[in-house]
């Protein structure tokens, strides 16, 4: 939540992104995946350099069965902050899932 405070100090856009991140996370945790996705997409649009937002966006995308986009969001989260352990774990899980899907590169080898 320290990041949330820092974002809110970034002006109106940062404050709005922090609100959307908070509300989207609440919706995600409550199982309201579509609402979470809407809010986290907007938060990511407003503050694309926030690793935490990208990570939660990835979770919302995965919860909405948009796994390819989730993988990209997790990659962005780790690219933005290589110390974001949650994003790194989610990225690895998304990569394992992608590798296990029919038609994946690993299946062709």
N, C-alpha and C positions, 0 to 999 in steps of 0.2 A: 504494500500500500504506500510505501515511500514514493514509488514512481507515480502513483496517483496524485500525490501532493505536488510533486515536481511538475507534472503536466498541467495541473490547475494554475500554477504560477506562470505558465506560458501564455497567458492571455485568454481571451474569450474562446478561441478555437481549442486550446488545450483544456480549458475547463469543460467545454461541451464534450470533448473526446473522453475525458475522465468520467463524466456522468454516464455516457453511453457504455463505456467499458464496465463500470460498476453495475449498471442495470442489466447489461447483456450477460455479465457473469452470474448475477442473481437468477436471471431467466434460465441460463444454461444449467445451473445447479438444481433448479426446480423442474427440469425436464421440458421447459418451454423452448424447444430447440429452434423453431422458426423465428420466434421473437428475438431470441439471442442472436441468431445469425443476422437479422436485420440491423440490430443495434451495433453489433461488433463490426459489421461491414462499414457502417457509417463512421464508427470510431477510427477504424483503420484508414479510411479515406481522409479524415481530418488530421490524423497523426500517424502517417505511414512509417515513421522511424521508431515507433514504440514496440519493442520486442514483446512485451507482455500482451499487448493488444493483438499482435500477429499470432501469438501462441493460442490465445483464447478464441480468436477467429478460426484457427485450425481445428480446435475442439468442436466449435459450433458447426463448421463445415462437415466434419466427420460424423457428427451426430445427425446431420441431415443427408447422409450418404453421398456427400460430394468429396470423395476421398482423394481424387487427383488434385483438386484445389486445396484440400487440407494439407496435403504433402507440401505444396508450394508455400503455404502460409507458415508451416513449421520451418521450412528451409529459410524463409525470410527472417523469422524470429531468431534463429540461430546465427544467421549472417549479421544481424543487427547487434546481437549480444551473445558472444560465444560462451559466456558464463551463465546463461539462462538454462539451468539444469533441467527444468521441467520441459522446456521447448526441445532440448536435445533428446530427452527420453521420448517425447511425443513424436519427434522426427524419426527416431529409430523404429518405433512401433509402426508408424505409417509406412516406412520403407519395407518392413517385414510383411505388412499386409499387402502392399503393392506387389511384392515378389511372389506372394502366394496365390495371386489372382490368375485365372486362366488367361493364357495369351501373354503372360509376362515374359520379359527377357530371359529370366532364369529358367522358365519352362522350356524355352526354345533351345537352350544350350545342351 
